[in-house]
Amino acid sequence: MKIFHRFDAFLFAAAVCAAACLALPGCGGAQHADVPPAAGEQAAAPLIDRELFFGDPLITASQISPDGRFIAFIKPYRGVRNLWVVATGEDFDSARPLSANERALDGYFWSCDGQHLLFVKDSGGDENYHVYAVAPEAEAEAETGVPAARDLTDIEGVRAIILDVPKNHPGALIVGLNDRDPSLHDVYRVDIATGERTLVYENRAGAFAIGFDSDGGLRLAMRQLPDGSQELLRVDGDTLTPIYHTKVEETATPLHVLGDGSRAYISTNRGDDVDLQRLMLLDLATGETELVEEDPEAEVDLGGAIFHPQTEELLATYYVGDYERIYAADDAVAADLAFLREELPRGTLAISSTTLDLSTWLVTVSSDVDPGSVYVYQRAARSVELLYRSRPDLPSEHLAEMQPVRYRARDGLAIPGYLTLPRGVEAKGLPVVIHPHGGPWARDVWGYDPYAQFLANRGYAVLQPNFRSSTGYGKAFLHAGDRSFGTGAMQHDISDGVQWLIDEGIADPERVCIFGGSYGGYATLAGVTFTPDLYTCGVPYVAPSNLITLIESFPAYWRPFMQGTWYARVGDPAIEADRADLLARSPLAFVDRIEVPLLVVHGANDPRVKQHESDQLVVALREKGHEVEYIVAPDEGHGFRGSENRLALAVALERFLGKHLGGRVQGEVNPTIAERLAAITVDVAAVEMPDLSGLEAAMTAPLPALHSERIRPARLVYAVAREMGEQTMRMEVVRSIAACKGKNARCWRVADQASSPMGALEEVLLLDRETLLPIERTSKSANHELSLRYSDSAVTGSMTVMGNRQDLSAELAAPVFGDSAGLALALAAMPLAADYRTQTREFDPMTQKVLAYALAVSGSESIEVPAGSFDTWRVEMRPIGRSSGKRTLHVTKDAPHHLVRALFEVPAEMGGGSLRIELQSNQR
């Protein structure tokens, strides 16, 4: 489910000196209308090893240098996917590695002059990404076996973003650096040879740079507004001028800024009478637009466009309907495409890389039965030669054809989708897997799909419906699914697809399973809950089961940006009528209706769908005596990324489907994968419901008695490490405790100053001197401000994020302690002793909720930290009413009991992982 995307730690912008990836259909029109051979004309497919579907590809991401001398690509080196290079025309066996990163390389590209390869990496997962350059012919160092790469952004604590490579300065690079303000990226031109930096634009407006001219000057920026709408802005020096505004339901995506900075090609559907995205030319001076092209078949949105890297001439456009359709805007390109379609295998063509003069192309051919084969095309000679296959061991001849289909929903709307039938088996009375996509604002496309092929090979027909709300089919189709999750038209479209397969005789109505991930997982649960008679079993994968808790898990400061998206399309749980509607569409509220076996799959660190939702689902089914299997990967989030976890899931999936639908199952399992599957398989009998006992009482129980007189002025310095998977972000927090006098009472002023790669943060908390209850809290960073006032019955204030202010107001059933520094001082004043126990609660401003904890001294321990050696109490804090958020703290035995070391379990809704704190120095 693509709920919300944070900006990636770095961005590879499409460089004007390199042709962007363009998907071109190798067989369109009548070629795609070919009737597949009858089952009797095909041999039954042999059972294919699951590792061939879900293992990593051998080679990926090949790019030819702009001068045509080299081809770079990514493949493993020392067990990690790294950068390699080979001279054009030489065998890949002669290639040599250019990087020896300990973490997989995410991407790279060539400088415009072909003298350097550019990539980014961080140090140990700290997300301080720096830009590196390496020459393709540089000599390797003996220790690493690769050449030394030069850090072009060698500034401690700075995160770099690659933005552009200017055509008129081929030895230069345009980057964003947050050296002035950690929260905002200024734009610099960097000389690749010397590393010298020149300021291009100082970003004080919080906009995102998206369009540059040929000299590397910033000409176009984008900004999202609080209501969810967006605006494009012309950049004139330090001045930003709005020139193009799109409403929430509209889209405007810049594709290419012309070299002189006067105009930009955009894809947009702005206008009340416009449904499909079209290619428009935007005048940056006036904001006026000119129509360039729209889908000649009036079927789908514009898919993309490609431009000549030197002349900027529009070469072609493409559209993604049932298949991808290409429209050449240049006669020479039209001739090239005709030749390639004739010479290359059936499939979709993608020009993945070209030389600067377009004389040589790297062309990828992929299809439903081919995950990708790369060819070298010489335009002048009209010659094409195979370079490599991404999965050479996958037997394409035994894979199944993916067919575009359309069926009518109950209200008459035509629903597009894809049907994959098992090879060599008559399409009659088949076991079926319905596989709805995630998003939900996404779509399935024709091409290689590992799950569709894997399941078809096991004997199942696979239907992938592009139900209403899928993208690419225009605004009307997208918004036809608004407010229809679960019990409305979106789910009806999936149900009607099942009925269509039954009516056509393809499906055995007694053997239909639904399997989906993310939103597809929600649709899976909705299917077996609200239409239980349709399905034999279900596999909800990282599935939201409660729409209220899903939406409420989004950070409070997102509210201004969700008005036109989730709140408009799904519902706002803060509105009473919407909340009731969301509950009525939440499968978890109707779990008693589920009658079929489930294989529930979850990632323990899922930041959006809390594991306890699946726990509750599993327990409820277990108590009803229904069959349920449960897989939880402790090192995964919203989807399984690790190869061992992916393969373990594939084993569990085919066994589950084989048991309930009767498909084929591969018997042998790699011992490593078998061990991993055993490790992530949960004993259903041992699953417990989240402990809600005592929650209501904890919300109103008296807070523990404190010895506030023990608090003294102090200065404490802490090292903090936030760990999320392989990534670690470190910061230093300086805490100062000083006496103060408020308006109505004496107070303690606790000031925290934090510095980290994400920027500086200043926070001040005022506490009543006698009770240590919070009075007022302020927090400020470069793009965030928080102001709260506390009383015994409410917390009020405001939060401002990137200039968008939101009022906050939460009622309290009883007084609360402050979080963070407030908790630390309350703990410092507690009468701690062996076996001490109490309950406490605090207000969390991020979720705007009161969190209750059971607190107990579980022992004593002498520990050593940079600040010295300390005799400490070990204090355990167990969350009440929640399954995550445990805290283990070591505080000094001597009062005040200041924090010495702590380990916080970060709840999944806050990103998962852990927070480690250690005292570096203290002055009392």
Order of alpha helices (4+ residues) and beta strands (2+ residues): beta-alpha-beta-beta-beta-beta-beta-beta-beta-beta-beta-beta-beta-beta-beta-beta-beta-beta-beta-beta-beta-beta-beta-beta-beta-alpha-beta-beta-beta-beta-beta-beta-beta-alpha-beta-alpha-alpha-beta-alpha-beta-alpha-alpha-alpha-alpha-beta-alpha-beta-alpha-alpha-alpha-beta-beta-beta-beta-beta-beta-beta-beta-alpha-beta-beta-beta-beta-beta-beta
